[in-house]
Amino acid sequence: MNMPVCTAQPNVSNGRGRTAWSQWLTIGAALALTVLTLASPSAAQHLPWAEPESVGMSSEGFDRLDATMQRYIDSNMVAGTVTLVARQGKIVHLKALGQRYIEGNEAMPTDAIFVIMSMTKPIVSAALMMLYEEGYFLLDDPISKYMPEYAEKQVLVETEGGMTRAPADRSITFRHVLTHTAGVDPSRSSLSEQERELAGRKATLEETIVARASLPLAFHPGDQWRYGSSTDYVALLVERISGQRLDQFLQERIFDPLGMVDTHYNVPDSKIDRISAVYDPSGPGRTIELRSAPGPDRPTQYFGGVAGLSSTAADYFRFSQMILNGGELEGVRLLGPTTINQMITNHTGDLPIYIKGADAYGFGLGFSMVTDPAKSRQALTPGTFGWGGAWGTVFWIDPIEQLITIMMVQVSRYSHLNIRQDVANMAQQAIIESLHSGKQAIRGYEQIRR
């Protein structure tokens, strides 16, 4: 039975609250759940809920996940976390621990709003692929079809005499900007002082990308994978093809249809009391100190693809489940399954996805995916895909096990922590009945070597 998820689950500091919550639910507290749900402004989504064991997962496994998150909180490495795990379309774990704002003594709610940074990228990439399905471009069309400023490009080339510039071997294509292989982020040390000024961010996305058009590329398009500003080019393509500002397109075409009620570039003032503070690991022993308190920000007019969105675990679940369903959620279809398969297929071959570490990953159209689980930092199923944000947020979608794992946290640097790996591993290890032998509709296409 589908029931609305209570967004006010009790925070139990010892990490053992899952079992108590499960028992309370199973003795039939539907009325109490409804009252609590209505008390939460974002809970009207009525998210699907199931007991872990009903979909082949372990409640005890989620107790261990909670306890692990609590250890990071107790050691003052993070202020608080929200973790969400869903399987076969049902949420089996949604837990908030710690505090959203330590200095204000504000507990972390499950509907806390986080700056998701680069988790903006998959959403904006999906927006462009919706226009792909409408026939506006092919993946290997040049972006100059809609961005003529980028028709003639020079490339930085290193020679014995030093750095020089030469015409690009090929045009920047839609595939290149979707996969971070366009070369659009040249080293600032290779630019003139005037070019460095052009490379800076302007007031709007359009102004920024147009100003950069005269800059040389870092490499010939398609020759390397380099993480950077590519998805801002994706964002501008959405605007130019659709004739809409990006925030309006996302609201009308993705957020409203999917019921993503808490995902914004500019978080409304009415939701400030749900925003999570951001912390730096700048204290003794890399313990956290406040970086930015929750509060109203100056509204932005820069609606980018690289970053910019804020969201909740529940909202990002709805986007992720749409992807895992092959482009559809609750009768609303945004994309077709063939397009989703293209997006979660490795388009970068053997190019190292260095930001993920080792050579265990490929990159598709907005997502990275595990290609070699033996070299992966997480114990993930081959083909698991997702991405993360610079302030710690992360998500994975496992199409074989039909599993979605999301963690929301706000810490500006986290390379000294294993919290992302722990969440992924513990969600996977909570599986007690594998679906590996079953046939799944969405799992990506195998690359054909040429």
FINUVO-460114 format. One line per 10 residues: for each residue x, y, z of C-alpha. Coordinates in Angstrom, 3 decimals. Layout:
BEGIN
X:Y:Z; ... $
//
This chain:
BEGIN
0.000:0.000:0.000; 1.338:3.446:-0.902; 1.379:5.789:2.060; 2.646:9.343:2.419; 6.057:9.549:4.018; 6.127:11.402:7.289; 8.624:14.243:6.991; 8.911:14.584:10.752; 10.429:11.241:11.739; 12.046:11.396:15.163 $
15.795:12.033:15.173; 17.346:9.338:17.354; 20.918:10.189:18.258; 22.053:6.592:18.699; 21.155:5.773:15.078; 18.713:3.020:16.118; 15.491:4.908:15.340; 14.713:2.897:12.219; 13.518:-0.173:14.086; 11.290:1.832:16.408 $
9.856:3.745:13.456; 9.150:0.528:11.568; 7.333:-0.966:14.545; 5.257:2.180:14.984; 4.307:2.140:11.318; 3.360:-1.524:11.288; 0.934:-1.232:14.236; -1.222:1.001:12.091; -0.549:4.692:12.669; -1.963:5.849:9.347 $
-3.949:8.673:10.926; -0.939:10.011:12.791; 1.108:9.805:9.605; -1.473:11.846:7.731; -1.602:14.544:10.409; 2.188:14.838:10.522; 2.441:14.870:6.767; -0.073:17.687:6.406; 1.924:19.685:8.943; 4.903:19.756:6.578 $
4.730:22.247:3.678; 6.623:20.002:1.291; 5.013:16.712:2.233; 2.052:17.089:-0.116; 3.988:14.993:-2.622; 2.716:11.867:-0.798; 5.826:9.871:-1.519; 5.509:6.086:-1.835; 6.685:4.155:1.223; 7.388:0.479:1.877 $
8.923:-1.592:4.626; 12.496:-2.577:3.655; 11.846:-6.327:3.875; 8.911:-6.044:1.458; 11.339:-5.132:-1.339; 14.222:-7.376:-0.319; 16.118:-5.023:1.966; 17.122:-5.112:5.634; 15.913:-2.761:8.373; 19.003:-3.687:10.362 $
21.135:-2.593:7.432; 19.574:0.869:7.628; 20.187:0.929:11.387; 23.876:0.531:10.540; 23.641:3.327:7.976; 22.091:5.641:10.566; 24.737:4.747:13.134; 27.502:5.496:10.638; 26.064:8.906:9.794; 25.698:9.621:13.516 $
29.403:8.918:14.047; 30.319:11.625:11.535; 27.973:14.010:13.327; 29.221:13.101:16.818; 32.842:13.639:15.723; 31.889:17.110:14.424; 32.842:16.275:10.835; 29.398:17.201:9.491; 26.480:19.033:11.086; 23.701:16.775:9.867 $
22.578:14.502:7.071; 19.459:13.395:5.248; 19.698:9.962:3.653; 17.131:8.391:1.353; 17.077:4.910:-0.142; 14.363:3.651:-2.484; 13.890:0.310:-4.180; 11.434:-0.697:-6.870; 9.852:2.741:-6.712; 9.246:2.747:-2.941 $
11.131:4.685:-0.279; 12.408:2.245:2.332; 14.639:4.655:4.248; 14.349:8.405:4.807; 16.243:9.686:7.823; 17.400:13.067:9.074; 20.122:13.173:11.729; 22.010:15.967:13.436; 21.324:19.638:12.881; 20.653:21.804:9.862 $
22.049:24.835:11.745; 24.170:24.146:14.804; 24.434:27.754:15.928; 20.659:28.115:15.953; 20.141:24.719:17.616; 17.938:23.711:14.688; 17.393:19.985:14.185; 17.765:18.571:10.677; 14.329:17.818:9.153; 13.846:15.277:6.384 $
12.567:18.078:4.121; 15.638:20.269:4.634; 16.734:22.227:1.572; 20.338:21.866:0.389; 22.432:23.628:-2.231; 23.016:20.682:-4.569; 25.785:22.303:-6.655; 26.728:19.908:-9.494; 23.669:17.726:-8.974; 22.134:20.519:-11.078 $
23.946:19.029:-14.089; 21.888:15.839:-14.593; 18.643:17.831:-14.422; 19.791:20.380:-17.013; 21.175:17.590:-19.218; 17.777:15.887:-19.086; 16.188:19.177:-20.160; 18.360:19.313:-23.285; 17.569:15.686:-24.091; 13.865:16.520:-23.977 $
14.547:18.941:-26.836; 16.604:16.229:-28.562; 13.486:14.072:-28.547; 11.583:16.908:-30.185; 13.935:16.756:-33.168; 15.892:19.989:-32.708; 19.345:18.406:-33.003; 21.394:15.220:-33.282; 24.082:14.462:-30.727; 26.848:14.992:-33.261 $
25.464:18.251:-34.621; 27.719:21.253:-33.912; 26.474:23.516:-31.139; 27.066:26.393:-33.568; 23.702:25.409:-35.049; 22.231:27.439:-32.166; 25.373:29.169:-30.909; 27.011:30.653:-34.043; 29.573:32.405:-31.813; 31.241:28.991:-31.508 $
31.509:28.172:-35.225; 35.239:28.829:-35.604; 37.416:27.757:-32.698; 41.117:27.830:-31.992; 42.828:25.248:-29.779; 45.813:25.627:-27.479; 48.656:23.441:-28.774; 51.912:22.845:-26.932; 55.016:22.858:-29.183; 58.749:22.854:-28.591 $
58.677:26.614:-28.839; 55.899:26.933:-26.284; 52.139:27.230:-26.400; 50.569:28.207:-29.694; 47.088:28.172:-31.218; 45.704:26.249:-34.151; 42.295:25.637:-35.734; 40.276:22.946:-33.992; 40.264:19.562:-35.704; 36.497:19.332:-35.338 $
33.489:21.332:-34.193; 32.121:21.257:-30.655; 29.049:19.031:-30.726; 26.089:18.508:-28.429; 27.679:15.213:-27.373; 30.877:17.041:-26.377; 29.175:19.536:-24.055; 26.994:16.833:-22.506; 30.035:14.634:-21.762; 32.622:17.266:-20.668 $
34.806:16.589:-23.697; 34.396:19.988:-25.418; 37.605:21.589:-24.122; 35.809:24.807:-23.159; 37.912:25.474:-20.041; 41.416:26.559:-21.098; 44.035:27.087:-18.410; 44.027:30.703:-17.238; 47.824:30.705:-17.406; 47.570:30.261:-21.184 $
45.294:33.281:-21.611; 46.081:36.952:-21.946; 44.967:39.368:-19.245; 42.117:40.532:-21.464; 41.039:36.922:-22.113; 41.027:36.189:-18.387; 38.525:38.997:-17.938; 36.336:37.469:-20.633; 36.478:34.098:-18.854; 34.864:35.444:-15.694 $
31.236:34.964:-14.779; 28.876:37.764:-15.798; 25.400:38.626:-14.492; 23.586:36.134:-16.732; 24.327:32.824:-18.396; 23.938:34.314:-21.891; 26.411:37.129:-21.218; 28.925:34.708:-19.724; 28.956:32.157:-22.543; 28.906:34.759:-25.327 $
31.874:36.571:-23.740; 33.887:33.333:-23.710; 33.313:32.593:-27.396; 36.637:34.109:-28.495; 38.685:32.061:-26.012; 40.748:29.126:-27.297; 39.817:25.561:-26.404; 41.993:23.556:-24.017; 42.132:20.628:-26.471; 40.520:19.386:-29.660 $
36.876:18.495:-28.912; 36.509:14.830:-28.038; 40.196:14.239:-27.272; 39.981:14.487:-23.472; 37.534:14.431:-20.588; 37.872:17.570:-18.472; 35.352:18.471:-15.814; 34.299:22.086:-15.846; 31.763:24.489:-17.303; 30.390:22.308:-20.128 $
26.912:22.086:-18.643; 26.553:25.875:-18.741; 26.737:25.478:-22.524; 24.069:22.784:-22.242; 21.965:25.280:-20.279; 22.330:28.019:-22.887; 21.394:25.560:-25.622; 18.181:24.795:-23.722; 17.416:28.518:-23.606; 18.176:29.200:-27.263 $
16.334:26.175:-28.624; 13.283:26.553:-26.401; 13.126:30.348:-26.370; 12.638:30.201:-22.599; 14.845:31.188:-19.695; 16.312:28.037:-18.136; 14.601:28.411:-14.755; 11.233:28.773:-16.491; 11.849:25.761:-18.735; 12.833:23.567:-15.789 $
9.850:24.701:-13.745; 7.303:24.117:-16.509; 8.789:21.021:-18.118; 10.390:19.116:-15.202; 9.669:20.421:-11.686; 5.920:20.984:-11.989; 5.182:17.740:-13.891; 7.247:15.668:-11.433; 5.919:17.393:-8.322; 9.359:18.723:-7.358 $
7.950:21.425:-5.109; 11.174:22.394:-3.310; 13.709:22.719:-6.142; 14.703:26.308:-6.936; 17.444:28.607:-8.190; 16.070:31.243:-5.806; 14.688:29.619:-2.654; 11.553:31.521:-1.515; 11.801:33.418:1.765; 8.962:31.267:3.106 $
11.310:28.244:3.060; 14.341:29.829:4.769; 13.625:27.918:7.977; 14.320:24.679:6.087; 17.640:25.661:4.474; 20.682:23.785:5.759; 23.698:25.837:6.838; 26.997:25.230:5.034; 30.110:24.301:7.011; 33.862:24.302:6.331 $
36.221:21.630:7.704; 38.481:24.418:8.963; 38.474:23.699:12.702; 40.987:21.663:14.736; 41.399:18.202:13.246; 39.227:19.275:10.294; 36.177:19.656:12.455; 33.529:21.950:11.020; 33.012:25.679:11.395; 30.156:27.751:9.994 $
30.662:28.963:6.436; 27.221:30.405:5.704; 24.117:30.559:7.870; 20.653:29.927:6.420; 19.089:33.136:5.256; 17.713:35.018:2.278; 20.186:35.398:-0.556; 20.211:38.123:-3.138; 18.097:36.690:-5.969; 20.201:35.522:-8.900 $
19.556:36.001:-12.601; 22.280:33.474:-13.434; 20.461:30.238:-14.167; 23.313:27.897:-14.954; 23.755:24.243:-15.739; 26.965:23.712:-13.784; 25.348:24.511:-10.430; 22.770:26.775:-8.875; 19.817:24.646:-7.811; 18.756:23.907:-4.254 $
16.611:20.871:-3.516; 15.498:18.228:-1.028; 16.108:14.492:-0.837; 12.443:13.863:-1.656; 12.497:16.078:-4.749; 15.694:14.518:-6.060; 14.160:11.093:-5.502; 11.327:12.035:-7.832; 13.765:13.095:-10.557; 15.881:9.961:-10.026 $
12.880:7.638:-10.087; 11.724:9.214:-13.348; 15.114:8.365:-14.847; 15.089:4.831:-13.419; 11.569:4.289:-14.770; 12.805:5.056:-18.273; 11.633:8.669:-18.340; 8.225:8.405:-16.635; 6.841:8.987:-13.141; 3.267:8.435:-11.993 $
1.869:8.616:-15.508; 3.895:11.692:-16.504; 6.458:10.982:-19.220; 9.334:13.404:-19.787; 11.663:11.184:-21.846; 11.569:7.878:-23.666; 13.432:4.772:-22.464; 15.676:4.764:-25.541; 16.846:8.272:-24.699; 17.434:7.315:-21.058 $
19.546:4.382:-22.208; 21.622:6.783:-24.297; 22.098:9.060:-21.296; 23.359:6.307:-18.984; 25.664:4.723:-21.568; 29.395:5.452:-21.509; 30.122:7.943:-24.322; 33.741:8.641:-23.347; 35.360:5.262:-24.002; 38.596:4.812:-22.058 $
39.127:8.491:-21.304; 39.926:8.739:-17.571; 37.128:10.239:-15.490; 39.806:11.492:-13.124; 37.540:13.312:-10.698; 36.057:9.963:-9.649; 39.441:8.300:-9.164; 41.090:5.331:-10.912; 39.654:4.189:-14.239; 36.488:2.591:-12.930 $
34.043:5.044:-14.492; 32.701:6.244:-17.803; 30.626:9.298:-18.555; 27.320:9.538:-20.376; 24.982:12.421:-21.138; 24.878:14.059:-17.716; 25.861:11.117:-15.512; 28.950:9.082:-14.673; 28.594:5.314:-14.466; 30.564:2.436:-12.976 $
32.333:0.473:-15.695; 34.730:-1.539:-13.495; 33.408:-2.253:-9.986; 36.729:-3.783:-8.946; 38.338:-0.329:-9.223; 35.409:1.717:-7.949; 35.588:3.605:-4.658; 32.154:2.251:-3.794; 30.856:-1.314:-3.832; 28.395:-0.568:-6.624 $
26.792:-2.762:-9.253; 28.258:-2.350:-12.771; 26.229:0.258:-14.637; 25.237:2.193:-11.512; 25.152:5.866:-12.463; 24.809:9.249:-10.771; 26.793:12.311:-9.711; 27.510:14.528:-6.719; 27.733:18.150:-5.661; 30.693:20.188:-4.426 $
29.133:20.611:-0.975; 28.804:16.892:-0.356; 25.444:15.919:-1.828; 25.481:12.745:-3.910; 23.162:10.229:-5.559; 23.398:6.841:-7.249; 20.883:4.947:-9.365; 21.358:1.183:-9.740; 19.252:-0.053:-12.674; 19.975:-3.719:-11.974 $
18.974:-3.681:-8.317; 16.329:-0.969:-8.939; 17.933:1.067:-6.154; 18.198:4.827:-5.595; 20.524:6.194:-2.910; 20.653:9.900:-2.034; 22.647:11.726:0.629; 22.214:15.393:1.451; 24.883:17.162:3.517; 26.510:20.625:3.449 $
30.275:20.614:3.945; 32.502:22.550:1.571; 35.311:19.976:1.458; 35.010:16.268:2.134; 37.961:14.458:0.506; 39.199:13.620:4.026; 35.916:11.814:4.743; 34.546:8.483:3.527; 30.950:9.541:4.073; 29.954:9.273:0.409 $
31.481:5.820:0.074; 29.884:4.710:3.338; 26.388:5.727:2.230; 26.744:3.922:-1.090; 28.226:0.780:0.418; 25.741:0.513:3.261; 22.743:1.023:0.997; 24.002:-1.755:-1.282; 24.752:-4.034:1.665; 21.216:-3.582:2.969 $
20.029:-5.611:-0.035; 19.111:-9.134:1.078; 17.374:-10.262:-2.120; 19.236:-9.415:-5.328; 17.437:-8.690:-8.589; 20.583:-9.374:-10.611; 19.128:-12.372:-12.429; 16.011:-10.475:-13.490; 15.561:-8.580:-16.745; 15.612:-4.813:-16.352 $
14.395:-2.398:-19.002; 16.836:0.436:-18.233; 20.487:-0.455:-17.827; 22.399:1.303:-20.614; 23.799:0.055:-23.875; 27.177:-1.639:-24.084; 29.709:0.362:-26.027; 30.592:-0.917:-29.486; 34.344:-0.715:-30.008; 35.583:0.524:-33.381 $
//
